[in-house]
């Protein structure tokens, strides 16, 4: 089950698709995928913060993690 609410995912999918409708099952799947991406992003960003001896994730950690995930 996705932890990110379906409503913002639906809005973004409709905007990104140029106004196409989104089926309920595809919306659930997209929300689950987004939740997984955010989880992966957090794990990767945490590793960068920890490598610098910090307990706080900063912008630079998120940017590095994002580059790692989308590569």
N, C-alpha and C positions, 0 to 999 in steps of 0.2 A: 504494500500500500504506500502511495506517495505521501510524503510529509508536506509537500508544497501544495497549497490549495489549487483546485482546478480553475477557478475564475481568472486569476491573472495569466495562467498558462493559455487558457482559451482565448483571452483578449489578444495576447501576443501572437498566437498562432493565426488568428483571423487577420490581424494587422499584417503579419509577415506573408500571408498567402494572398493578399490583395482582396480579402473579403469572403473567401470561401468558407463554407460551413465546416464544422469539425464534429465528427461522430463521437458519441460518448465513449466508446472503447478506445478510439485513437487519442482522445483527450486524456483518459486514464493512463494510457501507455506513455504519452508525452510527459505527463506530470511525474510519473515514476522515473523516466529517463532524466528529467531535469533534477529531480531529487538526488539521483545517483551522481550526476555531474557535480552538483554542489558538494556532496559528500567527498568525492575524489579531490575536488579543489581544496577543501578544508584540510584533508590529509596531506596533500602535497605542500600547501602553504605552511602547515604546522611543521613540516620537516625543515623548511627553510628558516623559519623562526627559531627552531630548536638548534639548528646548526650555528646560528648567530648567538646562541645562549639567551634567547628571549622566551618569555612565556606569552607574548602578545604577537598576534599576526598583524603585520603592517601591509600597506599598499604594495610595497615592493615584493613581499612574499606572495601575494595574490597574483601579481603580474607575472612573476617567474613561474608560479604553479600553472597559470593559465597557458603560458607558452609551452609548458611541458605537456599539458593535457591535449591541446589542440594540434600539437606537432604530429 
